[in-house]
Amino acid sequence: MRRDTEVYLVVWDKPGTRAAPGRFYREMKDEFEGDVKFIQRSVYGAKTLGSARELAELAKRYGLNVVVFRAVEIDAKAKHVPDK
């Protein structure tokens, strides 16, 4: 994903466990390769709202609590961040 572009963060959790099931990650890789970007174990960035919604639905099928946020990825090294 390019810097200073809109992204959708898909965040999930399953209380009482350390991670989603391995088959969830395998299915996600098969279905979304190239459309989502790993950020951390339970946070991925999606290029489009459609991909974010589809990923959220997949996570729900595995019993995960899911939230989708719209965000702007910025260059953290930039001295000035323009307002939008």
Biopython code that builds the backbone (N, CA, C, O; Angstrom):
import numpy as np
from Bio.PDB.StructureBuilder import StructureBuilder

atoms = [
    (1, "MET", "N", (0.833, -1.173, 0.000)),
    (1, "MET", "CA", (0.000, 0.000, 0.000)),
    (1, "MET", "C", (0.884, 1.244, 0.000)),
    (1, "MET", "O", (1.895, 1.310, 0.699)),
    (2, "ARG", "N", (0.487, 2.204, -0.782)),
    (2, "ARG", "CA", (1.247, 3.456, -0.861)),
    (2, "ARG", "C", (1.008, 4.299, 0.390)),
    (2, "ARG", "O", (0.004, 4.147, 1.085)),
    (3, "ARG", "N", (1.936, 5.166, 0.644)),
    (3, "ARG", "CA", (1.795, 6.092, 1.768)),
    (3, "ARG", "C", (0.756, 7.153, 1.448)),
    (3, "ARG", "O", (0.494, 7.438, 0.280)),
    (4, "ASP", "N", (0.164, 7.739, 2.482)),
    (4, "ASP", "CA", (-0.826, 8.805, 2.355)),
    (4, "ASP", "C", (-2.033, 8.376, 1.516)),
    (4, "ASP", "O", (-2.582, 9.172, 0.754)),
    (5, "THR", "N", (-2.435, 7.131, 1.660)),
    (5, "THR", "CA", (-3.607, 6.638, 0.950)),
    (5, "THR", "C", (-4.581, 6.042, 1.956)),
    (5, "THR", "O", (-4.198, 5.608, 3.043)),
    (6, "GLU", "N", (-5.836, 6.033, 1.569)),
    (6, "GLU", "CA", (-6.875, 5.482, 2.443)),
    (6, "GLU", "C", (-6.771, 3.963, 2.467)),
    (6, "GLU", "O", (-6.599, 3.324, 1.428)),
    (7, "VAL", "N", (-6.876, 3.397, 3.654)),
    (7, "VAL", "CA", (-6.887, 1.949, 3.849)),
    (7, "VAL", "C", (-8.001, 1.615, 4.829)),
    (7, "VAL", "O", (-8.526, 2.493, 5.514)),
    (8, "TYR", "N", (-8.346, 0.363, 4.887)),
    (8, "TYR", "CA", (-9.346, -0.118, 5.832)),
    (8, "TYR", "C", (-8.659, -1.118, 6.757)),
    (8, "TYR", "O", (-8.105, -2.120, 6.304)),
    (9, "LEU", "N", (-8.700, -0.840, 8.039)),
    (9, "LEU", "CA", (-8.105, -1.742, 9.023)),
    (9, "LEU", "C", (-9.161, -2.718, 9.485)),
    (9, "LEU", "O", (-10.242, -2.321, 9.920)),
    (10, "VAL", "N", (-8.844, -3.992, 9.388)),
    (10, "VAL", "CA", (-9.733, -5.054, 9.862)),
    (10, "VAL", "C", (-9.061, -5.637, 11.098)),
    (10, "VAL", "O", (-7.963, -6.188, 11.027)),
    (11, "VAL", "N", (-9.744, -5.503, 12.231)),
    (11, "VAL", "CA", (-9.182, -5.874, 13.531)),
    (11, "VAL", "C", (-10.082, -6.927, 14.149)),
    (11, "VAL", "O", (-11.302, -6.767, 14.169)),
    (12, "TRP", "N", (-9.490, -8.010, 14.656)),
    (12, "TRP", "CA", (-10.311, -9.048, 15.276)),
    (12, "TRP", "C", (-9.695, -9.551, 16.568)),
    (12, "TRP", "O", (-8.515, -9.346, 16.854)),
    (13, "ASP", "N", (-10.543, -10.217, 17.332)),
    (13, "ASP", "CA", (-10.126, -10.786, 18.608)),
    (13, "ASP", "C", (-11.064, -11.941, 18.920)),
    (13, "ASP", "O", (-12.230, -11.943, 18.525)),
    (14, "LYS", "N", (-10.543, -12.902, 19.620)),
    (14, "LYS", "CA", (-11.371, -13.988, 20.139)),
    (14, "LYS", "C", (-10.986, -14.142, 21.603)),
    (14, "LYS", "O", (-9.990, -14.787, 21.928)),
    (15, "PRO", "N", (-11.787, -13.541, 22.490)),
    (15, "PRO", "CA", (-11.455, -13.583, 23.921)),
    (15, "PRO", "C", (-11.190, -15.007, 24.403)),
    (15, "PRO", "O", (-11.894, -15.948, 24.035)),
    (16, "GLY", "N", (-10.165, -15.139, 25.230)),
    (16, "GLY", "CA", (-9.831, -16.435, 25.803)),
    (16, "GLY", "C", (-8.851, -17.240, 24.958)),
    (16, "GLY", "O", (-8.465, -18.342, 25.348)),
    (17, "THR", "N", (-8.442, -16.709, 23.807)),
    (17, "THR", "CA", (-7.464, -17.408, 22.966)),
    (17, "THR", "C", (-6.349, -16.447, 22.579)),
    (17, "THR", "O", (-6.506, -15.229, 22.661)),
    (18, "ARG", "N", (-5.232, -17.004, 22.161)),
    (18, "ARG", "CA", (-4.091, -16.173, 21.752)),
    (18, "ARG", "C", (-4.163, -15.774, 20.285)),
    (18, "ARG", "O", (-3.578, -14.764, 19.891)),
    (19, "ALA", "N", (-4.874, -16.556, 19.465)),
    (19, "ALA", "CA", (-4.908, -16.264, 18.031)),
    (19, "ALA", "C", (-6.107, -16.941, 17.385)),
    (19, "ALA", "O", (-6.729, -17.833, 17.961)),
    (20, "ALA", "N", (-6.412, -16.494, 16.183)),
    (20, "ALA", "CA", (-7.447, -17.138, 15.379)),
    (20, "ALA", "C", (-6.924, -18.511, 14.947)),
    (20, "ALA", "O", (-5.713, -18.736, 14.951)),
    (21, "PRO", "N", (-7.817, -19.427, 14.575)),
    (21, "PRO", "CA", (-7.374, -20.754, 14.130)),
    (21, "PRO", "C", (-6.475, -20.654, 12.892)),
    (21, "PRO", "O", (-6.651, -19.763, 12.060)),
    (22, "GLY", "N", (-5.525, -21.565, 12.779)),
    (22, "GLY", "CA", (-4.616, -21.580, 11.640)),
    (22, "GLY", "C", (-5.343, -21.674, 10.312)),
    (22, "GLY", "O", (-4.913, -21.071, 9.329)),
    (23, "ARG", "N", (-6.442, -22.424, 10.268)),
    (23, "ARG", "CA", (-7.177, -22.562, 8.998)),
    (23, "ARG", "C", (-7.790, -21.226, 8.568)),
    (23, "ARG", "O", (-7.985, -20.998, 7.374)),
    (24, "PHE", "N", (-8.097, -20.338, 9.524)),
    (24, "PHE", "CA", (-8.578, -19.001, 9.178)),
    (24, "PHE", "C", (-7.505, -18.250, 8.400)),
    (24, "PHE", "O", (-7.800, -17.641, 7.371)),
    (25, "TYR", "N", (-6.262, -18.286, 8.880)),
    (25, "TYR", "CA", (-5.173, -17.583, 8.201)),
    (25, "TYR", "C", (-4.884, -18.194, 6.831)),
    (25, "TYR", "O", (-4.583, -17.466, 5.885)),
    (26, "ARG", "N", (-4.971, -19.525, 6.711)),
    (26, "ARG", "CA", (-4.754, -20.173, 5.411)),
    (26, "ARG", "C", (-5.839, -19.764, 4.420)),
    (26, "ARG", "O", (-5.546, -19.447, 3.267)),
    (27, "GLU", "N", (-7.094, -19.773, 4.873)),
    (27, "GLU", "CA", (-8.191, -19.381, 3.993)),
    (27, "GLU", "C", (-8.064, -17.913, 3.601)),
    (27, "GLU", "O", (-8.320, -17.549, 2.453)),
    (28, "MET", "N", (-7.673, -17.077, 4.545)),
    (28, "MET", "CA", (-7.495, -15.660, 4.261)),
    (28, "MET", "C", (-6.402, -15.468, 3.207)),
    (28, "MET", "O", (-6.573, -14.677, 2.280)),
    (29, "LYS", "N", (-5.295, -16.173, 3.339)),
    (29, "LYS", "CA", (-4.202, -16.052, 2.369)),
    (29, "LYS", "C", (-4.668, -16.488, 0.985)),
    (29, "LYS", "O", (-4.382, -15.816, -0.006)),
    (30, "ASP", "N", (-5.382, -17.603, 0.908)),
    (30, "ASP", "CA", (-5.866, -18.102, -0.385)),
    (30, "ASP", "C", (-6.856, -17.138, -1.029)),
    (30, "ASP", "O", (-6.826, -16.927, -2.242)),
    (31, "GLU", "N", (-7.723, -16.559, -0.221)),
    (31, "GLU", "CA", (-8.804, -15.721, -0.735)),
    (31, "GLU", "C", (-8.392, -14.276, -0.998)),
    (31, "GLU", "O", (-8.919, -13.647, -1.916)),
    (32, "PHE", "N", (-7.460, -13.738, -0.213)),
    (32, "PHE", "CA", (-7.174, -12.300, -0.257)),
    (32, "PHE", "C", (-5.738, -11.943, -0.613)),
    (32, "PHE", "O", (-5.358, -10.778, -0.495)),
    (33, "GLU", "N", (-4.942, -12.886, -1.037)),
    (33, "GLU", "CA", (-3.537, -12.598, -1.317)),
    (33, "GLU", "C", (-3.410, -11.399, -2.258)),
    (33, "GLU", "O", (-3.978, -11.398, -3.350)),
    (34, "GLY", "N", (-2.674, -10.395, -1.833)),
    (34, "GLY", "CA", (-2.493, -9.180, -2.615)),
    (34, "GLY", "C", (-3.497, -8.089, -2.295)),
    (34, "GLY", "O", (-3.232, -6.916, -2.559)),
    (35, "ASP", "N", (-4.656, -8.450, -1.727)),
    (35, "ASP", "CA", (-5.675, -7.455, -1.405)),
    (35, "ASP", "C", (-5.594, -6.964, 0.029)),
    (35, "ASP", "O", (-6.152, -5.918, 0.361)),
    (36, "VAL", "N", (-4.898, -7.715, 0.886)),
    (36, "VAL", "CA", (-4.755, -7.307, 2.283)),
    (36, "VAL", "C", (-3.283, -7.347, 2.671)),
    (36, "VAL", "O", (-2.491, -8.093, 2.094)),
    (37, "LYS", "N", (-2.936, -6.534, 3.653)),
    (37, "LYS", "CA", (-1.547, -6.424, 4.099)),
    (37, "LYS", "C", (-1.468, -6.732, 5.593)),
    (37, "LYS", "O", (-2.228, -6.180, 6.389)),
    (38, "PHE", "N", (-0.547, -7.612, 5.966)),
    (38, "PHE", "CA", (-0.310, -7.938, 7.366)),
    (38, "PHE", "C", (0.209, -6.704, 8.088)),
    (38, "PHE", "O", (1.134, -6.041, 7.619)),
    (39, "ILE", "N", (-0.394, -6.402, 9.234)),
    (39, "ILE", "CA", (0.101, -5.328, 10.093)),
    (39, "ILE", "C", (0.593, -5.932, 11.403)),
    (39, "ILE", "O", (1.723, -5.684, 11.822)),
    (40, "GLN", "N", (-0.257, -6.719, 12.041)),
    (40, "GLN", "CA", (0.140, -7.539, 13.186)),
    (40, "GLN", "C", (-0.833, -8.702, 13.259)),
    (40, "GLN", "O", (-1.769, -8.769, 12.462)),
    (41, "ARG", "N", (-0.636, -9.602, 14.179)),
    (41, "ARG", "CA", (-1.370, -10.872, 14.193)),
    (41, "ARG", "C", (-2.876, -10.728, 13.972)),
    (41, "ARG", "O", (-3.455, -11.517, 13.226)),
    (42, "SER", "N", (-3.507, -9.771, 14.580)),
    (42, "SER", "CA", (-4.962, -9.647, 14.461)),
    (42, "SER", "C", (-5.397, -8.348, 13.794)),
    (42, "SER", "O", (-6.530, -7.899, 13.969)),
    (43, "VAL", "N", (-4.484, -7.746, 13.025)),
    (43, "VAL", "CA", (-4.796, -6.503, 12.320)),
    (43, "VAL", "C", (-4.243, -6.603, 10.898)),
    (43, "VAL", "O", (-3.057, -6.858, 10.689)),
    (44, "TYR", "N", (-5.132, -6.396, 9.930)),
    (44, "TYR", "CA", (-4.727, -6.391, 8.519)),
    (44, "TYR", "C", (-5.268, -5.128, 7.874)),
    (44, "TYR", "O", (-6.313, -4.619, 8.277)),
    (45, "GLY", "N", (-4.562, -4.622, 6.877)),
    (45, "GLY", "CA", (-5.014, -3.482, 6.104)),
    (45, "GLY", "C", (-5.566, -3.971, 4.779)),
    (45, "GLY", "O", (-4.927, -4.777, 4.101)),
    (46, "ALA", "N", (-6.740, -3.497, 4.402)),
    (46, "ALA", "CA", (-7.351, -3.863, 3.121)),
    (46, "ALA", "C", (-7.327, -2.658, 2.196)),
    (46, "ALA", "O", (-7.501, -1.522, 2.638)),
    (47, "LYS", "N", (-7.110, -2.909, 0.912)),
    (47, "LYS", "CA", (-7.042, -1.822, -0.071)),
    (47, "LYS", "C", (-8.405, -1.231, -0.376)),
    (47, "LYS", "O", (-8.510, -0.048, -0.699)),
    (48, "THR", "N", (-9.457, -2.046, -0.275)),
    (48, "THR", "CA", (-10.801, -1.570, -0.616)),
    (48, "THR", "C", (-11.780, -1.902, 0.499)),
    (48, "THR", "O", (-11.555, -2.816, 1.292)),
    (49, "LEU", "N", (-12.868, -1.148, 0.545)),
    (49, "LEU", "CA", (-13.920, -1.426, 1.524)),
    (49, "LEU", "C", (-14.519, -2.801, 1.273)),
    (49, "LEU", "O", (-14.852, -3.518, 2.217)),
    (50, "GLY", "N", (-14.658, -3.171, 0.012)),
    (50, "GLY", "CA", (-15.200, -4.495, -0.315)),
    (50, "GLY", "C", (-14.352, -5.617, 0.251)),
    (50, "GLY", "O", (-14.883, -6.566, 0.828)),
    (51, "SER", "N", (-13.034, -5.519, 0.094)),
    (51, "SER", "CA", (-12.124, -6.530, 0.647)),
    (51, "SER", "C", (-12.201, -6.548, 2.167)),
    (51, "SER", "O", (-12.171, -7.615, 2.780)),
    (52, "ALA", "N", (-12.300, -5.368, 2.777)),
    (52, "ALA", "CA", (-12.390, -5.285, 4.237)),
    (52, "ALA", "C", (-13.657, -5.969, 4.730)),
    (52, "ALA", "O", (-13.624, -6.708, 5.713)),
    (53, "ARG", "N", (-14.767, -5.727, 4.053)),
    (53, "ARG", "CA", (-16.032, -6.360, 4.462)),
    (53, "ARG", "C", (-15.985, -7.875, 4.288)),
    (53, "ARG", "O", (-16.466, -8.619, 5.143)),
    (54, "GLU", "N", (-15.403, -8.330, 3.177)),
    (54, "GLU", "CA", (-15.293, -9.776, 2.948)),
    (54, "GLU", "C", (-14.402, -10.433, 3.998)),
    (54, "GLU", "O", (-14.717, -11.513, 4.498)),
    (55, "LEU", "N", (-13.285, -9.778, 4.332)),
    (55, "LEU", "CA", (-12.398, -10.315, 5.361)),
    (55, "LEU", "C", (-13.100, -10.336, 6.711)),
    (55, "LEU", "O", (-12.941, -11.291, 7.471)),
    (56, "ALA", "N", (-13.873, -9.299, 7.022)),
    (56, "ALA", "CA", (-14.620, -9.264, 8.282)),
    (56, "ALA", "C", (-15.635, -10.408, 8.340)),
    (56, "ALA", "O", (-15.803, -11.031, 9.389)),
    (57, "GLU", "N", (-16.307, -10.687, 7.234)),
    (57, "GLU", "CA", (-17.271, -11.789, 7.201)),
    (57, "GLU", "C", (-16.573, -13.131, 7.397)),
    (57, "GLU", "O", (-17.087, -14.000, 8.103)),
    (58, "LEU", "N", (-15.417, -13.305, 6.782)),
    (58, "LEU", "CA", (-14.646, -14.537, 6.977)),
    (58, "LEU", "C", (-14.289, -14.704, 8.453)),
    (58, "LEU", "O", (-14.445, -15.788, 9.016)),
    (59, "ALA", "N", (-13.813, -13.635, 9.070)),
    (59, "ALA", "CA", (-13.445, -13.697, 10.489)),
    (59, "ALA", "C", (-14.644, -14.047, 11.360)),
    (59, "ALA", "O", (-14.517, -14.821, 12.308)),
    (60, "LYS", "N", (-15.799, -13.488, 11.048)),
    (60, "LYS", "CA", (-17.012, -13.799, 11.820)),
    (60, "LYS", "C", (-17.385, -15.264, 11.697)),
    (60, "LYS", "O", (-17.864, -15.866, 12.659)),
    (61, "ARG", "N", (-17.169, -15.848, 10.518)),
    (61, "ARG", "CA", (-17.465, -17.279, 10.333)),
    (61, "ARG", "C", (-16.609, -18.147, 11.248)),
    (61, "ARG", "O", (-16.995, -19.266, 11.588)),
    (62, "TYR", "N", (-15.452, -17.634, 11.644)),
    (62, "TYR", "CA", (-14.570, -18.364, 12.558)),
    (62, "TYR", "C", (-14.797, -17.956, 14.017)),
    (62, "TYR", "O", (-13.997, -18.293, 14.889)),
    (63, "GLY", "N", (-15.879, -17.238, 14.276)),
    (63, "GLY", "CA", (-16.231, -16.879, 15.649)),
    (63, "GLY", "C", (-15.438, -15.728, 16.230)),
    (63, "GLY", "O", (-15.388, -15.565, 17.449)),
    (64, "LEU", "N", (-14.817, -14.928, 15.378)),
    (64, "LEU", "CA", (-14.017, -13.813, 15.859)),
    (64, "LEU", "C", (-14.860, -12.547, 15.979)),
    (64, "LEU", "O", (-15.777, -12.334, 15.187)),
    (65, "ASN", "N", (-14.556, -11.716, 16.958)),
    (65, "ASN", "CA", (-15.161, -10.386, 17.079)),
    (65, "ASN", "C", (-14.380, -9.466, 16.150)),
    (65, "ASN", "O", (-13.155, -9.393, 16.235)),
    (66, "VAL", "N", (-15.087, -8.758, 15.256)),
    (66, "VAL", "CA", (-14.415, -7.986, 14.211)),
    (66, "VAL", "C", (-14.888, -6.537, 14.199)),
    (66, "VAL", "O", (-16.068, -6.254, 14.410)),
    (67, "VAL", "N", (-13.946, -5.618, 13.949)),
    (67, "VAL", "CA", (-14.242, -4.206, 13.745)),
    (67, "VAL", "C", (-13.452, -3.755, 12.515)),
    (67, "VAL", "O", (-12.306, -4.162, 12.327)),
    (68, "VAL", "N", (-14.065, -2.914, 11.682)),
    (68, "VAL", "CA", (-13.383, -2.351, 10.509)),
    (68, "VAL", "C", (-13.292, -0.836, 10.697)),
    (68, "VAL", "O", (-14.279, -0.176, 11.022)),
    (69, "PHE", "N", (-12.098, -0.305, 10.486)),
    (69, "PHE", "CA", (-11.855, 1.135, 10.575)),
    (69, "PHE", "C", (-11.373, 1.651, 9.226)),
    (69, "PHE", "O", (-10.635, 0.959, 8.523)),
    (70, "ARG", "N", (-11.783, 2.853, 8.863)),
    (70, "ARG", "CA", (-11.216, 3.532, 7.693)),
    (70, "ARG", "C", (-10.093, 4.411, 8.219)),
    (70, "ARG", "O", (-10.272, 5.144, 9.191)),
    (71, "ALA", "N", (-8.941, 4.335, 7.577)),
    (71, "ALA", "CA", (-7.775, 5.074, 8.056)),
    (71, "ALA", "C", (-6.982, 5.605, 6.873)),
    (71, "ALA", "O", (-7.217, 5.224, 5.726)),
    (72, "VAL", "N", (-6.045, 6.484, 7.168)),
    (72, "VAL", "CA", (-5.121, 6.974, 6.163)),
    (72, "VAL", "C", (-3.729, 6.566, 6.600)),
    (72, "VAL", "O", (-3.279, 6.924, 7.688)),
    (73, "GLU", "N", (-3.047, 5.813, 5.745)),
    (73, "GLU", "CA", (-1.675, 5.422, 6.034)),
    (73, "GLU", "C", (-0.785, 6.603, 5.683)),
    (73, "GLU", "O", (-0.840, 7.120, 4.567)),
    (74, "ILE", "N", (0.031, 7.026, 6.630)),
    (74, "ILE", "CA", (0.895, 8.186, 6.407)),
    (74, "ILE", "C", (2.351, 7.771, 6.522)),
    (74, "ILE", "O", (2.670, 6.712, 7.062)),
    (75, "ASP", "N", (3.219, 8.612, 6.013)),
    (75, "ASP", "CA", (4.650, 8.395, 6.138)),
    (75, "ASP", "C", (5.060, 8.874, 7.532)),
    (75, "ASP", "O", (5.089, 10.078, 7.785)),
    (76, "ALA", "N", (5.368, 7.971, 8.410)),
    (76, "ALA", "CA", (5.686, 8.302, 9.801)),
    (76, "ALA", "C", (6.965, 9.129, 9.914)),
    (76, "ALA", "O", (7.199, 9.765, 10.942)),
    (77, "LYS", "N", (7.788, 9.127, 8.878)),
    (77, "LYS", "CA", (9.040, 9.893, 8.909)),
    (77, "LYS", "C", (8.847, 11.338, 8.456)),
    (77, "LYS", "O", (9.738, 12.170, 8.626)),
    (78, "ALA", "N", (7.690, 11.631, 7.884)),
    (78, "ALA", "CA", (7.438, 12.987, 7.390)),
    (78, "ALA", "C", (7.386, 13.971, 8.552)),
    (78, "ALA", "O", (6.863, 13.649, 9.619)),
    (79, "LYS", "N", (7.922, 15.157, 8.348)),
    (79, "LYS", "CA", (7.927, 16.171, 9.399)),
    (79, "LYS", "C", (6.582, 16.853, 9.529)),
    (79, "LYS", "O", (6.238, 17.334, 10.609)),
    (80, "HIS", "N", (5.820, 16.905, 8.459)),
    (80, "HIS", "CA", (4.517, 17.547, 8.472)),
    (80, "HIS", "C", (3.502, 16.615, 7.852)),
    (80, "HIS", "O", (3.716, 16.090, 6.760)),
    (81, "VAL", "N", (2.405, 16.408, 8.542)),
    (81, "VAL", "CA", (1.336, 15.574, 8.023)),
    (81, "VAL", "C", (0.193, 16.501, 7.615)),
    (81, "VAL", "O", (-0.382, 17.176, 8.469)),
    (82, "PRO", "N", (-0.148, 16.545, 6.320)),
    (82, "PRO", "CA", (-1.217, 17.446, 5.889)),
    (82, "PRO", "C", (-2.566, 17.047, 6.467)),
    (82, "PRO", "O", (-2.869, 15.862, 6.608)),
    (83, "ASP", "N", (-3.376, 18.056, 6.803)),
    (83, "ASP", "CA", (-4.740, 17.795, 7.269)),
    (83, "ASP", "C", (-5.600, 17.406, 6.099)),
    (83, "ASP", "O", (-5.370, 17.845, 4.972)),
    (84, "LYS", "N", (-6.596, 16.579, 6.364)),
    (84, "LYS", "CA", (-7.538, 16.195, 5.301)),
    (84, "LYS", "C", (-8.909, 16.701, 5.628)),
    (84, "LYS", "O", (-9.847, 16.484, 4.861)),
]
sb = StructureBuilder()
sb.init_structure("model")
sb.init_model(0)
sb.init_chain("A")
sb.init_seg("    ")
for serial, (resi, resn, name, xyz) in enumerate(atoms, 1):
    if name == "N":
        sb.init_residue(resn, " ", resi, " ")
    sb.init_atom(name, np.array(xyz, "f"), 0.0, 1.0, " ", f" {name:<3s}", serial, name[0])
structure = sb.get_structure()
